[in-house]
Amino acid sequence: MTSQTNEPTSEPKKIKSDGVLWRRVMVAVWGIPLLTIPTLLGGWSFAVLIALIAAMAMFEYMTILRHSGAEVVRTSSAILSAAV
């Protein structure tokens, strides 16, 4: 029997990240306090936070639909979802 070694023949590939981790860390640094403070305060600040999240989610959903070929109006959809 011959023995085989599992030693790599070359250096492992380095993954090119393009600063994705840095962007995620910066979003967390700014996003966590911006979400926590209105949640703890409650009242109008919490209502505004929920309206902004709803508007951003609707805008993103309409963007996905537009890329799939559907005819959508992103801005008014986002405004109406925030109003609800």
Backbone as CSV, one residue per row, in Angstrom:
resi,resn,N_x,N_y,N_z,CA_x,CA_y,CA_z,C_x,C_y,C_z
1,MET,0.825,-1.177,0.000,0.000,0.000,0.000,0.870,1.243,0.000
2,THR,0.407,2.191,-0.703,1.132,3.456,-0.719,0.414,4.441,0.172
3,SER,1.165,5.269,0.817,0.535,6.264,1.689,0.393,7.578,0.934
4,GLN,-0.755,8.167,1.070,-1.011,9.443,0.413,-1.056,10.528,1.473
5,THR,-0.495,11.656,1.139,-0.558,12.780,2.065,-1.567,13.775,1.547
6,ASN,-2.221,14.434,2.443,-3.235,15.423,2.085,-2.688,16.837,2.176
7,GLU,-1.444,16.997,1.850,-0.842,18.316,1.907,-1.242,19.118,0.674
8,PRO,-1.612,20.377,0.873,-1.977,21.191,-0.291,-0.749,21.468,-1.144
9,THR,-0.972,21.508,-2.436,0.137,21.735,-3.347,0.379,23.217,-3.600
10,SER,-0.558,24.055,-3.264,-0.381,25.490,-3.461,-1.022,26.245,-2.302
11,GLU,-0.821,27.541,-2.282,-1.412,28.382,-1.243,-2.925,28.407,-1.404
12,PRO,-3.674,28.515,-0.308,-5.137,28.613,-0.430,-5.533,29.921,-1.117
13,LYS,-6.658,29.864,-1.811,-7.145,31.050,-2.506,-7.571,32.110,-1.511
14,LYS,-7.247,33.347,-1.836,-7.707,34.445,-1.008,-8.982,34.999,-1.621
15,ILE,-9.983,35.208,-0.773,-11.267,35.699,-1.239,-11.226,37.213,-1.289
16,LYS,-11.608,37.758,-2.430,-11.653,39.203,-2.578,-12.974,39.702,-2.007
17,SER,-12.892,40.568,-0.994,-14.110,40.978,-0.306,-14.615,42.345,-0.747
18,ASP,-13.812,43.164,-1.356,-14.205,44.499,-1.813,-14.781,45.361,-0.694
19,GLY,-14.347,45.167,0.528,-14.788,45.990,1.638,-16.191,45.699,2.123
20,VAL,-16.710,44.535,1.828,-18.070,44.194,2.244,-18.154,44.142,3.767
21,LEU,-17.166,43.548,4.403,-17.172,43.466,5.861,-17.133,44.858,6.474
22,TRP,-16.309,45.731,5.918,-16.217,47.100,6.430,-17.564,47.810,6.332
23,ARG,-18.258,47.652,5.223,-19.582,48.271,5.069,-20.577,47.703,6.076
24,ARG,-20.535,46.408,6.309,-21.451,45.793,7.262,-21.175,46.278,8.683
25,VAL,-19.909,46.424,9.026,-19.563,46.926,10.356,-20.047,48.361,10.519
26,MET,-19.869,49.187,9.501,-20.301,50.585,9.599,-21.825,50.687,9.687
27,VAL,-22.539,49.838,8.978,-23.999,49.835,9.085,-24.412,49.437,10.496
28,ALA,-23.727,48.470,11.067,-24.050,48.056,12.436,-23.734,49.161,13.436
29,VAL,-22.608,49.839,13.260,-22.212,50.906,14.185,-23.246,52.026,14.184
30,TRP,-23.743,52.389,13.019,-24.744,53.465,12.932,-26.167,52.944,13.092
31,GLY,-26.428,51.764,12.593,-27.798,51.262,12.558,-28.342,50.816,13.896
32,ILE,-27.519,50.170,14.698,-28.015,49.673,15.987,-28.498,50.816,16.882
33,PRO,-27.722,51.888,17.066,-28.252,52.995,17.879,-29.462,53.684,17.248
34,LEU,-29.455,53.821,15.914,-30.579,54.482,15.251,-31.869,53.669,15.348
35,LEU,-31.762,52.384,15.516,-32.949,51.549,15.693,-33.319,51.374,17.159
36,THR,-32.333,51.361,18.029,-32.586,51.111,19.448,-33.220,52.316,20.137
37,ILE,-32.715,53.508,19.865,-33.203,54.705,20.566,-34.696,54.950,20.330
38,PRO,-35.190,54.970,19.084,-36.643,55.155,18.915,-37.470,54.020,19.508
39,THR,-36.915,52.816,19.490,-37.644,51.690,20.066,-37.805,51.865,21.581
40,LEU,-36.748,52.322,22.234,-36.818,52.527,23.684,-37.687,53.731,24.048
41,LEU,-37.644,54.782,23.210,-38.440,55.974,23.502,-39.926,55.734,23.269
42,GLY,-40.244,54.972,22.233,-41.644,54.690,21.917,-42.344,55.910,21.353
43,GLY,-43.649,55.873,21.303,-44.448,57.008,20.833,-44.204,57.347,19.372
44,TRP,-44.116,58.654,19.095,-43.979,59.134,17.723,-42.663,58.713,17.085
45,SER,-41.596,58.676,17.854,-40.310,58.285,17.258,-40.359,56.836,16.774
46,PHE,-41.035,55.985,17.513,-41.185,54.591,17.088,-42.082,54.482,15.861
47,ALA,-43.143,55.285,15.823,-44.050,55.279,14.667,-43.326,55.750,13.409
48,VAL,-42.493,56.763,13.542,-41.715,57.248,12.388,-40.732,56.182,11.934
49,LEU,-40.097,55.504,12.876,-39.166,54.427,12.531,-39.874,53.329,11.746
50,ILE,-41.029,52.901,12.196,-41.780,51.854,11.503,-42.217,52.327,10.118
51,ALA,-42.631,53.593,9.996,-43.032,54.130,8.693,-41.850,54.156,7.724
52,LEU,-40.675,54.538,8.206,-39.485,54.551,7.342,-39.102,53.148,6.900
53,ILE,-39.166,52.207,7.806,-38.848,50.819,7.447,-39.841,50.293,6.416
54,ALA,-41.130,50.606,6.593,-42.149,50.160,5.633,-41.918,50.787,4.256
55,ALA,-41.568,52.076,4.234,-41.326,52.749,2.958,-40.108,52.168,2.252
56,MET,-39.037,51.914,3.000,-37.833,51.342,2.379,-38.091,49.928,1.868
57,ALA,-38.848,49.151,2.627,-39.153,47.786,2.191,-40.003,47.783,0.924
58,MET,-41.002,48.662,0.869,-41.849,48.738,-0.321,-41.057,49.214,-1.531
59,PHE,-40.171,50.195,-1.331,-39.343,50.694,-2.427,-38.455,49.578,-2.968
60,GLU,-37.866,48.789,-2.085,-37.019,47.677,-2.506,-37.836,46.614,-3.243
61,TYR,-39.022,46.317,-2.748,-39.892,45.335,-3.398,-40.290,45.809,-4.794
62,MET,-40.625,47.082,-4.928,-40.985,47.625,-6.237,-39.793,47.621,-7.187
63,THR,-38.600,47.821,-6.670,-37.389,47.746,-7.499,-37.202,46.332,-8.028
64,ILE,-37.425,45.334,-7.178,-37.311,43.941,-7.616,-38.352,43.650,-8.693
65,LEU,-39.583,44.121,-8.493,-40.621,43.907,-9.502,-40.278,44.600,-10.812
66,ARG,-39.723,45.802,-10.733,-39.342,46.530,-11.950,-38.277,45.769,-12.721
67,HIS,-37.316,45.185,-12.013,-36.262,44.421,-12.683,-36.789,43.129,-13.297
68,SER,-37.918,42.641,-12.799,-38.496,41.434,-13.380,-39.382,41.741,-14.585
69,GLY,-39.567,43.023,-14.873,-40.312,43.400,-16.059,-41.666,44.024,-15.796
70,ALA,-42.078,44.101,-14.559,-43.385,44.684,-14.240,-43.308,46.208,-14.268
71,GLU,-44.418,46.827,-14.618,-44.485,48.287,-14.595,-44.990,48.717,-13.221
72,VAL,-44.153,49.401,-12.471,-44.506,49.816,-11.117,-44.146,51.280,-10.911
73,VAL,-44.774,51.878,-9.916,-44.451,53.244,-9.519,-43.855,53.142,-8.119
74,ARG,-42.539,53.246,-8.040,-41.854,52.997,-6.775,-42.105,54.083,-5.736
75,THR,-42.006,55.343,-6.118,-42.067,56.428,-5.144,-43.423,56.507,-4.466
76,SER,-44.485,56.519,-5.253,-45.813,56.626,-4.632,-46.148,55.380,-3.819
77,SER,-45.681,54.226,-4.245,-45.899,53.008,-3.467,-45.214,53.101,-2.112
78,ALA,-44.006,53.623,-2.100,-43.274,53.765,-0.841,-43.956,54.775,0.076
79,ILE,-44.413,55.881,-0.473,-45.090,56.896,0.334,-46.389,56.349,0.915
80,LEU,-47.149,55.640,0.105,-48.418,55.081,0.592,-48.195,54.005,1.645
81,SER,-47.157,53.201,1.491,-46.895,52.182,2.513,-46.456,52.818,3.827
82,ALA,-45.741,53.927,3.765,-45.356,54.624,4.988,-46.574,55.233,5.657
83,ALA,-47.528,55.679,4.875,-48.735,56.296,5.432,-49.625,55.266,6.130
84,VAL,-49.586,54.056,5.665,-50.414,53.009,6.271,-49.836,52.651,7.608
